[in-house]
Amino acid sequence: MSSGTTTTSASANASSQNLSDPAATGLRTQDGLKYVDIGINLGDPVFQGQYHGKQSHQDDFSDVLQRALDVGCRKMMVTGSDLKESRHAIQIAEDHPGLCYATVGVHPCSAKQFDDFPGGPLALISALGELAKTSKAAGHTVAFGEIGLDYDRLFLTPKEQQLKYFEAQLDLAVEIQLPLFLHSRAASEDFERLLSARLLKLPKKGLVHSFTGTVEEMKRIVELGLDVGVNGCSMKTEENIEVVRQIPLENLQIETDGPWCEMRPSHASAKFLKDAPPLPKAVKKEKWSQGMMVKGRNEPATISHVAHAIAKIKGVPVEEVCEAAWRNSIKMFGLGESLE
C-alpha cells in the first residue's frame, strides 16, 4: 500500500535504460539464485528519495532495481492499493517490461473510496475492471489485488464497507480471470467464507501475501488451494517462525513488501540470518550517497535474506526454497516465463 506522490515516468524510463541483468550478460548473480518478489510497493515516493513530502536524497529508483537484479531478483510484482496506485503500478510495469508486473485492486483499508468515488461505487468497479482487462491483455497486470479484509484497522474503513467491496472485487477477479493477491488481518472467518465459493471459479486461485496468521489459519488457507506469501513481517515472532516452518514448499511464495516489513535484529528471524549473503551498506536517509541502501526503507534486494531465513527455519537448502518459490510464482502469475 503506497502513500504519497508517484514515481515520474522520466525517472522510470531512465532507470530502464541503465539497468543491467547479470544473468543476461553471463555473469553469476549473488549465490547464483533467482527470485520473484511477489509484493513490492515500488510506487512509494521513498524510492525517489521523498519522505513525508520532503526530498531527503537523490532519486535512486534505478539503483533499487539494479540492486534487485544483482542479487538475482528477476521478477517483481508492483502492488496496486487503489485505482491511482494501480495505474501507477501498471506504468512501472510498462517502463520495465519483463522485470516488473502489476496488480490491480483496492486495499481493504482504502475500501471507503468506493463510496467517495465520483459516480459512486459502480463507477469505481467499472474503472477497475476496465483497467485490469486492458492491462492483463497487454501482459502487464498479473493479479487482482491487493484486496481482502483488515479488522485490525477498522478506523480506516468500517467492516461493512470492507465486506461489501471485497466481495465486489472478488466477483470482478472471477469475471476477468486473474489470480488473487490477498490481504487478511484478524478476519479469517469472513475472509475464508467469502473466498471459498469463488475460488472454484478461479483455476489459479491466488495467494495471501505478508502472512502473519496462526498455523491453523495457514493450514485452512492451503486447504483452500491458496499460496502463502512470506516476508520479514511473517517472521517477527517465535509463533511466526513455527508457521513458516510448517508452510508446504509447494504453497510458498516470497516477497519483501518494501518499503515496509524489513527484517530487524530484534525479530525472531535474526538468528537465522547469520550466514545470509551481505547486503549493501544502509545509512540514514540524510546520509545517503550513491549505491547505499536506506535504513528503514526495505527494498527488493533483501529478498535474498527472506529466502535464506526460510531455508534455515525449515532446515533445507536455500536452493530448494528458491526453486519452489520461483516455480509457484511462475505457475500462478506467468510473469513472462514458462516452466520446463
C-alpha positions as CSV (number, residue, x, y, z in Angstrom):
1,M,0.0,0.0,0.0
2,S,1.8,3.1,-1.2
3,S,1.5,6.6,0.1
4,G,2.0,10.0,-1.4
5,T,3.2,11.0,-4.8
6,T,4.2,8.7,-7.6
7,T,7.4,7.9,-9.5
8,T,7.8,10.1,-12.5
9,S,7.7,8.4,-15.9
10,A,11.0,10.1,-16.8
11,S,12.7,8.6,-13.7
12,A,11.3,5.1,-14.5
13,N,12.4,5.3,-18.2
14,A,15.9,6.4,-17.3
15,S,16.3,3.5,-14.9
16,S,15.0,1.1,-17.5
17,Q,17.7,2.2,-20.0
18,N,20.5,1.9,-17.5
19,L,19.7,-1.4,-15.9
20,S,21.9,-4.5,-16.5
21,D,20.9,-8.0,-15.7
22,P,23.9,-10.0,-14.6
23,A,22.3,-13.3,-15.7
24,A,21.6,-11.9,-19.2
25,T,25.3,-10.9,-19.6
26,G,26.5,-14.3,-18.5
27,L,27.6,-13.2,-15.0
28,R,26.5,-15.0,-11.9
29,T,24.1,-13.3,-9.6
30,Q,24.7,-13.4,-5.8
31,D,24.8,-17.1,-4.9
32,G,23.5,-18.0,-8.4
33,L,19.9,-18.0,-7.2
34,K,16.9,-16.4,-8.7
35,Y,13.9,-14.8,-7.0
36,V,10.4,-13.4,-7.6
37,D,9.5,-10.5,-5.3
38,I,5.7,-11.1,-5.4
39,G,4.9,-8.0,-3.3
40,I,6.9,-4.7,-3.7
41,N,5.4,-1.2,-3.4
42,L,7.7,0.5,-5.9
43,G,5.3,3.3,-6.4
44,D,6.0,4.6,-2.9
45,P,7.8,8.0,-3.1
46,V,10.6,6.9,-0.8
47,F,12.1,5.1,-3.8
48,Q,12.5,8.5,-5.3
49,G,14.1,9.9,-2.1
50,Q,10.9,11.6,-0.9
51,Y,9.9,11.0,2.7
52,H,6.7,12.7,4.2
53,G,6.6,15.1,1.2
54,K,10.2,16.2,1.6
55,Q,13.1,15.4,-0.8
56,S,15.7,13.8,1.6
57,H,18.1,12.5,-1.1
58,Q,18.5,12.0,-4.8
59,D,16.0,9.8,-6.7
60,D,17.6,6.3,-6.6
61,F,14.8,4.3,-8.2
62,S,17.1,2.8,-10.8
63,D,19.7,1.9,-8.1
64,V,17.0,0.0,-6.2
65,L,16.1,-2.0,-9.3
66,Q,19.7,-2.7,-10.1
67,R,20.5,-4.0,-6.6
68,A,17.5,-6.3,-7.0
69,L,18.9,-7.7,-10.3
70,D,22.3,-8.0,-8.7
71,V,21.0,-10.5,-6.1
72,G,19.0,-12.4,-8.6
73,C,15.6,-10.9,-8.2
74,R,14.4,-11.4,-11.8
75,K,10.7,-10.5,-11.4
76,M,8.9,-8.0,-9.3
77,M,5.1,-7.6,-8.8
78,V,4.3,-4.0,-8.1
79,T,1.3,-3.7,-5.7
80,G,-1.8,-1.7,-6.6
81,S,-3.7,-0.4,-3.5
82,D,-6.3,1.8,-5.1
83,L,-7.2,3.0,-8.6
84,K,-4.5,5.6,-8.7
85,E,-1.8,3.3,-7.4
86,S,-2.9,0.5,-9.7
87,R,-2.5,2.8,-12.7
88,H,1.0,3.8,-11.3
89,A,1.9,0.1,-10.9
90,I,1.0,-0.6,-14.5
91,Q,3.1,2.4,-15.6
92,I,6.1,1.0,-13.8
93,A,5.5,-2.4,-15.4
94,E,5.2,-0.7,-18.8
95,D,8.5,1.1,-18.2
96,H,10.2,-2.2,-17.2
97,P,8.8,-4.9,-19.3
98,G,9.9,-8.4,-18.4
99,L,11.1,-7.3,-15.0
100,C,8.1,-5.6,-13.3
101,Y,4.4,-6.6,-13.4
102,A,1.4,-5.1,-11.7
103,T,-1.6,-5.9,-9.5
104,V,-4.9,-4.0,-9.7
105,G,-7.2,-3.6,-6.8
106,V,-8.4,-1.5,-3.8
107,H,-6.8,-2.4,-0.4
108,P,-9.4,-3.1,2.4
109,C,-8.1,0.0,4.3
110,S,-8.9,2.1,1.3
111,A,-12.3,0.5,0.5
112,K,-14.2,3.6,1.6
113,Q,-13.0,5.1,-1.7
114,F,-15.8,3.2,-3.4
115,D,-18.5,5.3,-1.7
116,D,-16.5,8.5,-2.2
117,F,-15.7,7.9,-5.9
118,P,-17.3,10.3,-8.4
119,G,-20.2,8.5,-9.9
120,G,-20.4,6.1,-7.0
121,P,-19.2,2.5,-6.2
122,L,-20.3,1.1,-9.6
123,A,-18.2,3.7,-11.4
124,L,-15.1,2.7,-9.5
125,I,-15.8,-1.0,-10.0
126,S,-16.2,-0.3,-13.7
127,A,-12.9,1.6,-13.8
128,L,-11.0,-1.1,-12.0
129,G,-12.4,-3.8,-14.3
130,E,-11.5,-1.9,-17.5
131,L,-8.0,-1.2,-16.2
132,A,-7.5,-4.8,-15.2
133,K,-8.8,-6.2,-18.5
134,T,-6.8,-3.8,-20.7
135,S,-3.5,-4.2,-18.8
136,K,-3.9,-8.0,-18.5
137,A,-4.3,-8.2,-22.3
138,A,-1.1,-6.1,-22.6
139,G,0.8,-8.5,-20.4
140,H,1.3,-6.1,-17.5
141,T,-1.3,-7.0,-14.9
142,V,-0.9,-10.5,-13.5
143,A,-3.1,-10.4,-10.3
144,F,-6.2,-8.8,-8.8
145,G,-5.3,-7.1,-5.5
146,E,-4.3,-6.0,-3.1
147,I,-7.8,-6.9,-1.8
148,G,-9.2,-8.5,1.3
149,L,-10.2,-7.7,4.9
150,D,-8.4,-5.9,7.7
151,Y,-10.2,-5.9,11.0
152,D,-7.1,-4.5,12.8
153,R,-7.7,-1.1,11.1
154,L,-11.4,-0.6,11.1
155,F,-10.8,3.0,11.9
156,L,-9.7,3.4,8.3
157,T,-12.6,1.6,6.7
158,P,-15.6,0.0,8.7
159,K,-16.2,-3.7,8.5
160,E,-19.4,-3.3,6.4
161,Q,-17.7,-1.4,3.7
162,Q,-14.7,-3.8,3.7
163,L,-17.0,-6.8,3.3
164,K,-19.1,-5.3,0.6
165,Y,-16.3,-4.2,-1.6
166,F,-14.1,-7.3,-1.0
167,E,-17.0,-9.3,-2.4
168,A,-17.5,-7.0,-5.3
169,Q,-13.8,-7.2,-6.2
170,L,-13.7,-10.9,-5.9
171,D,-16.5,-11.2,-8.4
172,L,-14.6,-8.8,-10.7
173,A,-11.5,-11.0,-10.4
174,V,-13.6,-14.1,-11.3
175,E,-15.0,-12.3,-14.3
176,I,-11.6,-11.2,-15.6
177,Q,-9.9,-14.5,-14.6
178,L,-7.0,-13.0,-12.6
179,P,-5.4,-14.8,-9.7
180,L,-5.9,-13.1,-6.4
181,F,-3.3,-11.0,-4.4
182,L,-4.9,-11.1,-0.9
183,H,-4.7,-9.3,2.4
184,S,-6.1,-10.7,5.7
185,R,-5.7,-9.3,9.2
186,A,-7.8,-10.6,12.2
187,A,-10.7,-11.5,9.8
188,S,-10.1,-15.2,9.0
189,E,-13.7,-16.4,9.3
190,D,-15.3,-13.8,7.0
191,F,-12.2,-13.9,4.7
192,E,-12.4,-17.6,4.2
193,R,-16.2,-17.6,3.9
194,L,-16.2,-15.1,1.0
195,L,-13.3,-16.8,-0.8
196,S,-14.4,-20.4,-0.6
197,A,-17.2,-20.4,-3.2
198,R,-15.4,-18.1,-5.6
199,L,-12.1,-20.0,-5.7
200,L,-13.9,-22.8,-7.5
201,K,-14.2,-20.4,-10.4
202,L,-10.5,-19.3,-10.4
203,P,-8.2,-22.1,-11.6
204,K,-5.0,-20.3,-10.5
205,K,-6.6,-19.3,-7.1
206,G,-4.1,-16.8,-5.6
207,L,-2.1,-16.1,-2.5
208,V,-2.4,-14.4,0.9
209,H,0.5,-12.0,1.0
210,S,2.5,-10.9,4.0
211,F,1.0,-13.7,6.0
212,T,1.1,-13.2,9.8
213,G,-1.7,-15.6,10.9
214,T,-1.6,-18.7,13.0
215,V,-0.6,-22.2,12.0
216,E,-4.3,-23.2,11.9
217,E,-5.2,-20.3,9.7
218,M,-2.3,-21.1,7.4
219,K,-3.5,-24.7,7.0
220,R,-7.0,-23.6,6.2
221,I,-5.7,-21.2,3.5
222,V,-3.6,-24.0,2.0
223,E,-6.6,-26.3,2.0
224,L,-8.5,-23.7,0.0
225,G,-5.8,-24.0,-2.6
226,L,-4.1,-20.7,-1.9
227,D,-0.4,-20.0,-1.6
228,V,1.2,-18.1,1.3
229,G,3.4,-15.1,0.9
230,V,6.3,-14.7,3.4
231,N,8.3,-11.6,4.1
232,G,10.0,-10.0,7.1
233,C,6.7,-9.3,8.8
234,S,5.9,-13.0,8.6
235,M,9.0,-13.9,10.8
236,K,8.9,-11.4,13.6
237,T,7.9,-13.7,16.5
238,E,8.5,-17.3,17.5
239,E,4.9,-18.1,16.7
240,N,5.5,-16.7,13.2
241,I,8.6,-18.9,12.8
242,E,6.6,-22.0,13.6
243,V,4.1,-21.0,10.9
244,V,6.8,-20.6,8.3
245,R,8.3,-23.9,9.3
246,Q,5.0,-25.6,8.5
247,I,4.1,-23.9,5.2
248,P,4.4,-26.6,2.5
249,L,7.1,-25.6,-0.1
250,E,4.5,-26.2,-2.8
251,N,2.4,-23.4,-1.4
252,L,5.3,-20.9,-0.6
253,Q,6.0,-17.6,-2.3
254,I,8.4,-14.9,-1.1
255,E,8.3,-11.2,-1.0
256,T,9.8,-8.1,0.6
257,D,6.7,-5.8,0.8
258,G,9.2,-2.9,0.7
259,P,9.5,-0.2,1.8
260,W,7.9,-2.0,4.8
261,C,8.5,-5.3,6.5
262,E,12.3,-5.1,6.8
263,M,14.0,-7.8,8.8
264,R,15.3,-6.3,12.0
265,P,17.8,-7.5,14.6
266,S,15.0,-7.6,17.2
267,H,12.9,-10.1,15.2
268,A,12.9,-13.8,15.8
269,S,14.2,-14.2,12.3
270,A,17.6,-12.6,13.1
271,K,19.2,-15.8,14.4
272,F,18.6,-17.4,11.0
273,L,20.5,-14.7,9.1
274,K,24.0,-15.3,10.4
275,D,25.2,-16.9,7.2
276,A,23.0,-14.9,4.8
277,P,24.7,-13.1,1.9
278,P,25.8,-9.5,2.6
279,L,23.7,-6.5,1.6
280,P,25.0,-3.1,0.6
281,K,25.6,-0.7,3.5
282,A,22.4,1.0,4.8
283,V,22.6,4.5,6.2
284,K,20.1,7.1,7.5
285,K,18.3,8.9,4.6
286,E,20.1,12.2,5.5
287,K,23.5,10.5,5.0
288,W,22.6,8.7,1.7
289,S,25.1,8.5,-1.1
290,Q,25.1,6.6,-4.4
291,G,25.0,2.8,-4.0
292,M,23.8,2.8,-0.4
293,M,20.6,1.4,1.0
294,V,18.5,3.5,3.4
295,K,17.8,2.4,7.0
296,G,14.1,1.7,7.5
297,R,13.4,1.5,3.7
298,N,13.1,-2.1,2.8
299,E,13.8,-2.9,-0.9
300,P,13.7,-5.9,-3.3
301,A,17.4,-6.7,-2.8
302,T,16.6,-8.1,0.7
303,I,14.6,-10.9,-0.9
304,S,17.8,-13.0,-0.5
305,H,17.6,-12.6,3.3
306,V,13.9,-13.7,3.2
307,A,14.8,-16.8,1.3
308,H,17.8,-17.7,3.5
309,A,15.8,-17.3,6.7
310,I,13.1,-19.5,5.4
311,A,15.6,-22.2,4.4
312,K,17.2,-22.1,7.9
313,I,13.9,-22.2,9.6
314,K,12.8,-25.3,7.5
315,G,16.3,-26.9,7.7
316,V,16.5,-27.3,3.9
317,P,19.0,-25.8,1.3
318,V,18.2,-22.3,0.2
319,E,18.3,-23.5,-3.4
320,E,15.3,-25.7,-2.6
321,V,13.3,-22.8,-1.2
322,C,14.2,-20.5,-4.2
323,E,13.3,-23.2,-6.7
324,A,10.0,-23.9,-5.1
325,A,9.0,-20.3,-4.7
326,W,10.1,-19.4,-8.3
327,R,8.1,-22.4,-9.7
328,N,5.0,-21.5,-7.6
329,S,5.1,-17.8,-8.7
330,I,5.6,-18.6,-12.4
331,K,2.8,-21.2,-12.3
332,M,0.4,-18.8,-10.7
333,F,1.2,-15.5,-12.3
334,G,3.1,-16.4,-15.5
335,L,5.4,-13.3,-15.4
336,G,6.6,-13.9,-19.0
337,E,8.2,-17.3,-18.1
338,S,7.3,-20.9,-18.7
339,L,8.1,-23.9,-16.6
340,E,10.1,-26.7,-18.1
